[in-house]
Amino acid sequence: MTTAAKAQTLIDLYDAPEILRVVNVWDVVGARAVAALPETKAIATAGHGIAASFGYDDGTTPRDIMIDMVGRIAASVDVPVTADLDDGYGDAGETTRLAIAAGVVGANVEDRLKPLDESVAIVEAIVKAAEAEGVPFALNARTDAFVRGGGRPVEESVADAIQRGRAFLDAGATAVFVPGILDATTTRQLVEGIGRNKVSVIGLPGALAAAQYEELGVARISYGPLPQRVALTALQELAASLYGTGVVPAGLPALN
């Protein structure tokens, strides 16, 4: 498929009745392993995971390194790839252009609770850049209303997320990513306020299952840094075993 066709496929997956489940990857070999599964309809990159792979703190990966890696991932699989592009690196329009040139067809971009007008301007810049490239870029505009809420009452974070989410959709975003551990009541309020098939969530310990979020009208669920943590835990446990009396398990599939 062309880049534009992949982008439209990704948008259609957001709009579908079934929740879009994306497993976050941080390198090419992981992307290929996930893409090989018949259930995989799209791939999401993990900004935190890529940062950790290169020795950076989350949110501090230089743009050229991030674009290079997400481009390598996009080139390695046939399914649409949506990337975590942090806060847009100070020039969200140019970052979007670079991502599209690298084969990426969607992205998360964080508002980091900047003033609403500044956050909306970033969304508008992304949409304008994608239109100039002729690609219906699937922007999953992220609001940090919960994760940067500073301990304020939940109802205030809900209201803030709804206000920001509606503004982002009006500016051309495809969906609104609201990270945090969202229970059924909070999720229902967000869906009612932002729109059915317009809210994106993260699967964390203590959150709802994907099927439950689907019933509530959520469009997408991703898993952030957790797949990498699972993989690293397995690696560390194997290393500990090998330092003891363990041996490499037999029958491992050749995924690399």
C-alpha positions in Angstrom: 0.0 0.0 0.0 1.0 3.6 -0.5 1.6 5.8 2.6 -1.7 7.5 2.1 -3.5 4.2 1.8 -1.9 2.9 5.0 -2.9 6.1 6.8 -6.5 5.7 5.7 -6.4 2.1 6.8 -5.3 3.3 10.3 -8.1 5.8 10.4 -10.6 3.2 9.5 -9.3 1.0 12.4 -10.0 3.8 14.8 -13.5 4.2 13.4 -14.3 0.4 13.5 -16.6 -1.0 16.2 -13.8 -3.2 17.5 -11.2 -1.5 19.7 -7.9 -1.2 18.0 -5.3 -3.1 20.0 -1.7 -2.0 19.3 1.3 -3.5 21.0 4.1 -1.0 21.4 7.5 -1.9 20.0 10.9 -0.2 20.2 13.0 -1.8 17.5 12.8 -3.6 14.1 13.1 -7.1 15.4 10.3 -6.6 17.9 8.2 -5.0 15.2 8.6 -7.9 12.9 7.8 -10.4 15.7 4.6 -8.6 16.6 3.6 -8.0 12.9 4.0 -11.7 12.2 0.9 -12.4 14.4 -2.3 -12.6 12.3 -4.2 -10.5 14.9 -1.9 -7.5 14.3 -3.6 -4.8 12.3 -1.2 -1.9 13.1 2.0 -1.3 15.1 2.6 1.5 17.6 6.1 2.6 18.6 7.0 3.2 22.2 8.7 6.5 22.8 9.7 5.5 26.3 11.0 2.2 25.0 13.1 3.8 22.2 14.5 6.3 24.6 15.5 3.6 27.0 17.1 1.6 24.1 19.4 4.6 23.3 20.1 5.5 27.0 17.8 8.6 27.1 15.2 9.5 29.7 11.6 9.3 28.4 10.8 12.4 26.4 14.4 13.4 25.7 15.3 11.4 22.6 16.7 13.7 19.9 14.3 14.0 17.0 16.8 12.6 14.4 17.3 9.4 16.4 13.5 9.0 17.0 12.6 9.6 13.3 15.4 7.2 12.2 14.1 4.4 14.4 10.4 4.8 13.7 11.3 4.9 10.0 13.2 1.7 10.3 10.3 0.1 12.1 7.8 1.3 9.4 10.0 0.0 6.6 10.2 -3.4 8.3 6.5 -4.3 8.4 3.5 -4.1 6.0 0.9 -2.9 8.5 0.4 0.8 9.3 2.8 2.3 11.9 1.8 5.0 14.3 4.7 6.6 16.3 5.1 8.3 19.6 6.6 11.7 18.7 6.8 13.1 22.2 5.6 16.8 22.1 6.5 17.4 18.5 10.1 18.6 19.2 9.3 22.3 19.1 8.2 22.1 15.4 5.3 19.7 15.2 4.6 20.4 11.5 8.2 19.6 10.4 8.3 16.6 12.7 5.2 15.3 11.0 6.6 15.9 7.6 9.7 13.9 8.5 7.7 11.1 10.0 5.5 10.8 6.9 8.7 10.8 4.7 9.9 7.9 6.9 6.7 5.9 6.3 4.9 6.6 9.5 1.1 7.2 9.1 0.0 8.3 12.5 1.3 9.6 15.8 0.8 10.4 19.4 1.9 14.0 20.3 1.6 15.2 23.9 0.2 18.5 25.1 2.1 18.3 28.4 -0.7 20.5 29.7 0.5 23.6 27.8 -2.0 26.3 27.5 -5.0 25.2 25.4 -4.4 27.6 22.6 -0.8 26.5 22.2 -1.8 22.8 22.3 -4.5 23.4 19.6 -1.9 25.2 17.5 0.3 22.1 17.6 -2.6 19.9 16.4 -3.3 22.4 13.6 0.3 22.4 12.5 0.4 18.6 12.4 -2.8 18.4 10.4 -1.7 21.2 8.0 1.7 19.4 7.4 0.0 16.1 6.7 -2.5 17.7 4.3 0.5 19.3 2.4 2.0 15.8 2.1 -1.3 14.3 0.8 -1.6 11.9 3.7 -4.7 11.5 6.0 -2.4 11.3 9.0 -4.0 9.6 12.0 -3.2 12.0 14.9 -3.9 10.5 18.3 -3.6 13.8 20.1 -2.5 13.2 23.7 -3.7 15.2 26.7 -1.9 14.8 30.0 -4.9 15.9 31.9 -4.6 13.0 34.3 -0.8 12.2 34.3 0.2 15.8 34.8 -2.9 16.8 36.8 -0.9 17.2 40.0 -3.3 15.4 42.3 -6.3 17.5 41.5 -9.8 16.0 41.9 -10.7 13.5 39.2 -13.7 15.5 38.0 -11.4 18.4 37.2 -9.1 16.2 35.1 -12.1 14.7 33.3 -13.5 18.2 32.5 -10.0 19.3 31.3 -9.6 16.2 29.1 -13.0 16.7 27.6 -12.3 20.4 26.8 -8.9 19.7 25.3 -10.1 16.6 23.5 -13.0 18.4 21.8 -10.7 21.2 20.8 -8.2 18.7 19.3 -10.9 17.0 17.3 -12.2 20.3 16.0 -8.6 21.1 14.9 -8.4 17.9 12.9 -7.2 15.1 15.3 -8.4 11.6 14.6 -8.6 10.6 18.3 -7.7 11.8 21.8 -5.3 9.8 23.9 -6.0 10.2 27.7 -3.3 8.1 29.5 -3.9 7.1 33.1 -5.6 4.3 35.0 -9.2 4.9 33.9 -12.0 3.1 35.6 -15.4 2.4 34.0 -17.1 5.6 35.3 -14.3 7.9 34.2 -14.0 6.2 30.8 -17.8 6.5 30.3 -17.6 10.2 31.1 -14.7 10.8 28.7 -16.5 8.9 25.9 -19.7 10.8 26.4 -17.8 14.1 26.5 -15.3 13.5 23.6 -17.2 11.0 21.4 -17.6 7.3 20.8 -14.6 5.8 18.9 -12.6 9.0 19.7 -10.9 8.2 23.0 -7.7 6.3 23.2 -6.4 4.7 26.4 -3.4 2.8 27.8 -3.5 -0.7 29.3 -1.8 -0.5 32.7 -2.0 -2.7 35.7 -5.2 -1.8 37.5 -6.9 -0.5 34.3 -9.8 -2.2 32.5 -9.4 -5.0 30.0 -9.5 -4.2 26.3 -12.9 -5.8 25.9 -14.3 -3.6 28.7 -13.0 -0.5 27.1 -14.5 -1.6 23.8 -17.9 -1.9 25.4 -17.6 1.6 26.6 -16.8 3.0 23.1 -13.1 3.4 23.3 -11.3 3.5 20.0 -7.8 2.3 20.8 -5.7 0.7 23.5 -1.9 0.7 23.6 0.5 -0.5 26.2 3.3 2.1 26.3 6.6 0.9 28.0 5.1 -2.3 29.4 5.9 -4.7 26.5 9.6 -3.7 26.8 9.5 -4.2 30.6 8.1 -7.7 30.1 10.8 -8.5 27.5 13.5 -7.2 29.8 12.2 -9.1 32.7 12.4 -12.3 30.7 15.9 -11.4 29.6 17.0 -10.7 33.2 15.4 -13.9 34.5 17.2 -16.0 31.8 20.5 -14.3 32.6 20.0 -15.1 36.3 19.2 -18.7 35.4 22.3 -19.0 33.1 24.5 -17.6 35.9 23.2 -20.5 38.0 22.7 -24.0 36.7 20.2 -23.1 33.9 20.5 -23.8 30.2 18.8 -22.1 27.3 15.3 -23.5 26.8 14.9 -25.9 23.9 12.5 -25.3 21.1 12.8 -21.5 20.9 11.3 -20.1 17.7 13.8 -18.3 15.5 12.3 -14.8 15.7 15.6 -13.0 15.1 
